[in-house]
Amino acid sequence: MKIVGGKWSNWSGGVTCKPRKIVAPKDEVDLAAAVRQAEGPVRAPGTGHSFTPLCASDGTLIDLSAFTGLKNLDKEAQVATLAAATPLWQVGPLLHAQGFGLKNMGDIDRQTLGGVVGTGTHGTGRTLKSFSAEIAGFRLLLASGEVIHCTANENPDIFAAGRTSLGMLGVMTEIAMYVRPAYKLR
Ligand SMILES: Cc1cc2nc3c(=O)[nH]c(=O)nc-3n(C[C@H](O)[C@H](O)[C@H](O)COP(=O)(O)OP(=O)(O)OC[C@H]3O[C@@H](n4cnc5c(N)ncnc54)[C@H](O)[C@@H]3O)c2cc1C
């Protein structure tokens, strides 16, 4: 994703837009205010690796680059909670430092966690699941600015739909992923 002179373009440059406003909230409180005040269609891109015009808007574009990092690691349950715009290339080292790793990967690591979950990005292997399938829960900021927590037991319908929602249900701020102890890949 590139933002130059108020113009946004995706990874290939094949999709571009010039939103009325580009906002870069620092935290959830800022993000809620930005969404409530937003004009026109609101889009929250990851790194713009999608080829289709999922993130293009002439309204408001939300730059989530402040939403990165490991928030919590439950070693017993093997669940890592990460800020939703953490790029995959940062997730590996963050988990490895704690003795854990992602279960699967796509062919590149530039995308954000929110983007791969939003699109059902897959990795490889007959028995390994997509990113969306390895989610334990997420925090979702709705159009009203309200934040809800979604798991298989809490808001289960939104949890199921949110796992490949193309950004339509709101903005994910944190995503909890099932992980596994660190391993050597041969
Ligand atoms: C070189 C290359 C290699 C690729 N390899 C693979 C591959 O191996 N396997 C595969 O399945 N796909 C692959 N893709 C596709 C890519 O993984 C997906 O398009 C993925 O969505 C990109 O993530 P992103 O962060 O760039 O998301 P974006 O393209 O920026 O956004 C995708 C969607 O997710 C939404 N979204 C992003 N963040 C959030 C958030 N925090 N909350 C709510 N919604 C959000 C956006 O609004 C948008 O609707 C590849 C693409 C490229 C260009």
PDBQT file of the ligand as one rigid body, heavy atoms in Angstrom, charges set to zero:
ROOT
HETATM    1  C1  LIG A 201       2.470 -11.039  -3.993  1.00  0.00    +0.000 C 
HETATM    2  C2  LIG A 201       1.202 -11.553  -3.357  1.00  0.00    +0.000 A 
HETATM    3  C3  LIG A 201       1.173 -12.841  -2.820  1.00  0.00    +0.000 A 
HETATM    4  C4  LIG A 201      -0.006 -13.355  -2.243  1.00  0.00    +0.000 A 
HETATM    5  N1  LIG A 201       0.012 -14.617  -1.735  1.00  0.00    +0.000 NA
HETATM    6  C5  LIG A 201      -1.136 -15.168  -1.245  1.00  0.00    +0.000 A 
HETATM    7  C6  LIG A 201      -1.146 -16.516  -0.741  1.00  0.00    +0.000 A 
HETATM    8  O1  LIG A 201      -0.128 -17.201  -0.710  1.00  0.00    +0.000 OA
HETATM    9  N2  LIG A 201      -2.317 -17.015  -0.296  1.00  0.00    +0.000 N 
HETATM   10  C7  LIG A 201      -3.473 -16.283  -0.353  1.00  0.00    +0.000 A 
HETATM   11  O2  LIG A 201      -4.527 -16.809   0.039  1.00  0.00    +0.000 OA
HETATM   12  N3  LIG A 201      -3.488 -14.990  -0.764  1.00  0.00    +0.000 NA
HETATM   13  C8  LIG A 201      -2.351 -14.434  -1.226  1.00  0.00    +0.000 A 
HETATM   14  N4  LIG A 201      -2.358 -13.125  -1.669  1.00  0.00    +0.000 N 
HETATM   15  C9  LIG A 201      -3.564 -12.306  -1.428  1.00  0.00    +0.000 C 
HETATM   16  C10 LIG A 201      -3.403 -11.512  -0.094  1.00  0.00    +0.000 C 
HETATM   17  O3  LIG A 201      -2.898 -12.328   0.916  1.00  0.00    +0.000 OA
HETATM   18  C11 LIG A 201      -4.748 -10.982   0.375  1.00  0.00    +0.000 C 
HETATM   19  O4  LIG A 201      -5.223 -10.112  -0.614  1.00  0.00    +0.000 OA
HETATM   20  C12 LIG A 201      -4.705 -10.250   1.744  1.00  0.00    +0.000 C 
HETATM   21  O5  LIG A 201      -5.947  -9.663   1.994  1.00  0.00    +0.000 OA
HETATM   22  C13 LIG A 201      -3.716  -9.162   1.790  1.00  0.00    +0.000 C 
HETATM   23  O6  LIG A 201      -3.658  -8.614   3.100  1.00  0.00    +0.000 OA
HETATM   24  P1  LIG A 201      -3.542  -7.059   3.243  1.00  0.00    +0.000 P 
HETATM   25  O7  LIG A 201      -3.072  -6.731   4.618  1.00  0.00    +0.000 OA
HETATM   26  O8  LIG A 201      -2.740  -6.491   2.141  1.00  0.00    +0.000 OA
HETATM   27  O9  LIG A 201      -5.092  -6.634   3.126  1.00  0.00    +0.000 OA
HETATM   28  P2  LIG A 201      -5.781  -5.568   2.143  1.00  0.00    +0.000 P 
HETATM   29  O10 LIG A 201      -5.698  -6.056   0.759  1.00  0.00    +0.000 OA
HETATM   30  O11 LIG A 201      -5.259  -4.209   2.425  1.00  0.00    +0.000 OA
HETATM   31  O12 LIG A 201      -7.280  -5.664   2.662  1.00  0.00    +0.000 OA
HETATM   32  C14 LIG A 201      -8.043  -6.818   2.424  1.00  0.00    +0.000 C 
HETATM   33  C15 LIG A 201      -9.409  -6.704   3.117  1.00  0.00    +0.000 C 
HETATM   34  O13 LIG A 201      -9.236  -6.862   4.512  1.00  0.00    +0.000 OA
HETATM   35  C16 LIG A 201      -9.850  -5.769   5.209  1.00  0.00    +0.000 C 
HETATM   36  N5  LIG A 201      -9.100  -5.464   6.421  1.00  0.00    +0.000 N 
HETATM   37  C17 LIG A 201      -7.756  -5.272   6.534  1.00  0.00    +0.000 A 
HETATM   38  N6  LIG A 201      -7.454  -4.997   7.821  1.00  0.00    +0.000 NA
HETATM   39  C18 LIG A 201      -8.617  -5.025   8.502  1.00  0.00    +0.000 A 
HETATM   40  C19 LIG A 201      -8.956  -4.817   9.879  1.00  0.00    +0.000 A 
HETATM   41  N7  LIG A 201      -8.035  -4.526  10.804  1.00  0.00    +0.000 N 
HETATM   42  N8  LIG A 201     -10.271  -4.920  10.232  1.00  0.00    +0.000 NA
HETATM   43  C20 LIG A 201     -11.222  -5.228   9.309  1.00  0.00    +0.000 A 
HETATM   44  N9  LIG A 201     -10.966  -5.410   7.998  1.00  0.00    +0.000 NA
HETATM   45  C21 LIG A 201      -9.669  -5.311   7.616  1.00  0.00    +0.000 A 
HETATM   46  C22 LIG A 201      -9.804  -4.608   4.200  1.00  0.00    +0.000 C 
HETATM   47  O14 LIG A 201     -10.740  -3.622   4.516  1.00  0.00    +0.000 OA
HETATM   48  C23 LIG A 201     -10.104  -5.344   2.902  1.00  0.00    +0.000 C 
HETATM   49  O15 LIG A 201     -11.487  -5.552   2.758  1.00  0.00    +0.000 OA
HETATM   50  C24 LIG A 201      -1.194 -12.556  -2.219  1.00  0.00    +0.000 A 
HETATM   51  C25 LIG A 201      -1.171 -11.246  -2.739  1.00  0.00    +0.000 A 
HETATM   52  C26 LIG A 201       0.013 -10.745  -3.322  1.00  0.00    +0.000 A 
HETATM   53  C27 LIG A 201       0.025  -9.359  -3.897  1.00  0.00    +0.000 C 
ENDROOT
TORSDOF 0
